[in-house]
């Protein structure tokens, strides 16, 4: 996914409310904000990436419906992280206990919470180094488990707190939600084109 960066140093960045209003007033554009308060304009996903993203969200939502342990979110959901970045993962999950801590008025905007679990999908135009840094940002901000999925070379990079990472090669396997999403297994074979 191609993106463009707008440096906001000259105006000392935007407040959380100003950034939310910018996004709300420009619904046809997908924005993120990094920890430096720069605004990132993201291009829409292509056919293949959109299809795979839907499949990932379907599997996660189906598991969550059965497990009833939290709430799932799609790629349109923005989260305000502790470092003030606003990020939108391709899929996310937050436990019931942590959902209850989000004030109701905060749920109408980009809630100030880092999901317990996120998935980012590598698009053909993505920069792998940039995405790996983004995964570290998720973990640094409190995410307990993060997956970076590369459909083209059938890889899954798994990130955990403390810098622990693993790599799965081959979509003939599944990847486990471990103790964060007990019983969840993403069937990677369904992500093959």
Secondary structure by P-SEA (a helix, b strand, c coil): ccbbbbbccccccccaaaaaaaaaacccbbbbbccccbbbbbccccaaaaaaaaaaaaaaaaaaaaacccccccccccccccccbbbbcccccccaaaaaaccccccccccccccccbbbbbcccccaaaaaaaaaaaaaacccbbbbbbcccbbbbbbbccbbbbbbccccbbbbccccccccccccccccc
